């Protein structure tokens, strides 16, 4: 498996993350300032629409075993993984206390799709059904044991998004009566912030890993 992986430079990883970030920035620009509070369904829909093609294209380029897995096959895995990951994220959110009902169905669906792009789709594009690949990339032991750049690119942003969403949910039950406390506004802010922090962490880990390899080679 390791011999089939694509060698990626720290610059390429940074460029890939920057391209995905451009999707978030474009969605924010199209929705307008404060749209997540005033019209969360519109803001989330734009986030998903702008981010999904970029995430799928970028991580399909980093697919495992490119000799036997075409770009189109990896992209198809990402498209299939998008709704599957959304269902898993929606289930987890409801179990942890997210509101249910017709009123929240649309925003929950869009939020779950966005979380799937942060957590599930990249791994689906890269690893497909490889259980070992998923375990290596999404396990917390990745930060100590992995030497693969793509593992860092997937792991830290995914963990950051989940942790950020969890922390973002804390203000929801507080009696502040602020508009941004509604589901899933503060949770989305937390997920996006956590994801971006995870991106930065992944780049730091990648640079550190490249330096370790260089030192060993010398």
N, C-alpha and C positions, 0 to 999 in steps of 0.2 A: 504493500500500500504506500509506504513512504516514498518508494522509488518513482511512483506514478504521480506524485504531487507536483504542482506547478511552483517553481521557485519565484518568489515575489520579493521585490525590494521594498524598503521602508517608504521610499518615495511613491511607488505604485500603490501601496496600501493607503497612504495619505491622500493620493489623488482619488482613489475609489471612495473613500469616506467623504471627501469634499464633494464629489459628484452626488452622492446620496444626500448630503446636507443641502445641496442646491435645490433638491426637490422639496424639502421642508421650507426653505426660504421662499421658493416660488409660490408654494401654497399659501404661506403667510401673506405674501404680497398681494396675491389675487383675492384672498378673503378680506383683507383690510385689518387695520389695527382694532383689536377688541372683538373680532368676529367670533372667537371661541366662546366668549361670554354672551354676546348678543344673539348669535345664531350658531350654536355648537354643531348642529347637524351639517350645516353648510361648510363650516371650517374643517370638520373631520372628513367630510367627503372630498374636499379639495386636497387635504393632506394625503389621503389614500390614493387619489387619482394621480397626484404628482409624484408620489414616492414609490408606488408599486412598480412602474416600468423601470425606474432607475435601479432599485434594489435587485430586481430579477435579472436585469442585464448585467450589472456589475458582478454579482456573485455567480452567475452562470459562467462568466469568463474564468472564474477561479475553481471550476468544477474538478472533482477528483477523476482521475483516469481519463483525461481528455481524448486519448486514442480510441477508447471504446464508448465514450459518452459524448455525443455531439452537443453543441451549444443549444440547439433547439430542444433536445431532450432535457437538458438541465433547466432551460426556461420553462418547459412544460411541467417539470417537477415543482418549480417555484409557483406556477399558477395553481397547480393542484394543492400545494401546501398552504396557499393563502387562506382559503375557506376552512381547511382543516385546523390550521393554527388559530383562526378566529373562533371557531367553536370551542377549542380548548381554553382559550383566554376568556371567552364569555362565561363558560362553565365555572372557571376559577373565580372570576369576579363575582358571580352570583353566589357561589358558596361562601365567599368572604364578606358578603353583605351588600352587594350592588342591588339597587332597586329593580324590581321586575314589573311588568305591565306594559300595556299598549303605549303609554306616554313615553316610555324610555326605550322602546324596542329599537327605534331607528338609530339613536345616538349610541346605544350599546353595540349595535351591529358595526357601525363605523369605527368606534373605538377599538373593538375587538380585531377588526381588519388591520388597523394601524399597529396594534400590539403584535399581531402576527407578522407584519413586515419587520418589526424590530427584533422578534424573538425566534420565529419559526421558519420564515421563508428563506433567509440566507443559508441556514443549515440544509434545508430541503434542496436548494439549488446545488450546493456543493457536494453533499453526501448522499442524497437520494435516500435509499432504504438501508444504508450501512449503519448498523447499530453501533459498531465500534467508533465510527466517525462522529456520530452524534454524542456518544459518551465522552469522547476525547475533547470535543469542542465545548460542550455545555457543562461539563463537570468543573467544580471549583478547583480541582487539582490541576487543571490546565495551566493555571498561573505559575505553578511550581515545576511542572514536569514537561510541558509541551515545548517543542522546538519548531513548531509549524506556525508561520505567520497568519495563515487563514484561521487557525484555531483562535488566535488572539482577536482577529477582526470580527469573529462571530461571538465569542464568549463574553468579552467585557461589555460591549454595547447591549447584548441581550440581558445580562444580569443587571446592568445599570437601568434599563427600561423597567424591568420588573420591580427592582428595589425603589426606583423613583415613583412608580405608580402606587406602590404600597405606602410610601411616605406621603405622597400627595393626597391619599385618602384620609389621612388623619384629621384635617380640618373639617371634613364633611359633617360629622355629627355635632360639632360645636355650635352653640347658640349665638352666632355672630350675625346671622341673617344677611349675609353678603351674597350677591348674585353668583360669584365664582365658586361658591361652595356646592352648587348644584352638580349632580352627576351628569357627565363624567368630566367636568371642566378642570377642577384642580387635579384630578387623577391624570388627565392628559398632559397638563403642564408638568407634573412630576415625571411622567413617563418620558416625555421629550427631553427634559432636562437631564434625567438619569441616563438616557440613551447617549446624549451628546457628551456627558462626562465619561461614559464608558468608552466612547470613541477615542477621547483623549488618552484615557488609561491604556487602551489597546495600542495606540501609537507609541506610548512610552515603553510598553513591554516589548514591542517589536524592535525599537531602537536598541534597547538593552540586550535583547536576544541576539541581534546582529553583531553587537560589540563582543558578546561572549564567544560567538563563533569565530570572529576575527582574531580574538586573543588566543583561542585554542589553535587556530591555524598558524599563528606566528610562533 
